Amino acid sequence: MAEEFVRLEDNSSNQVQVRREKIKHILVDSPELVRRTIYQLHTTGYAEVGSWSKPVIASNLGESGDVVSLLIRWQV
């Protein structure tokens, strides 16, 4: 499991350790549907458009003409 610990300071200057995990999102489909989904997720406030990887040809992951785009997001 991918995880990372982050030190945060609370108001009393005590340090608190928070465990973070990363989740990988993969979109595979037509370029138009991948783009539309990225914008929909942005509209909901889930992820910035620029946080997604540039779409590349999906090769064996999808059908002919499909692209893949990846987002790695850290969860607290």
Secondary structure as UniProt FT lines:
FT   STRAND          3..9
FT   TURN            11..12
FT   STRAND          15..29
FT   HELIX           31..43
FT   TURN            44..45
FT   HELIX           49..51
FT   STRAND          56..57
FT   HELIX           59..61
FT   TURN            64..65
FT   STRAND          67..75
//
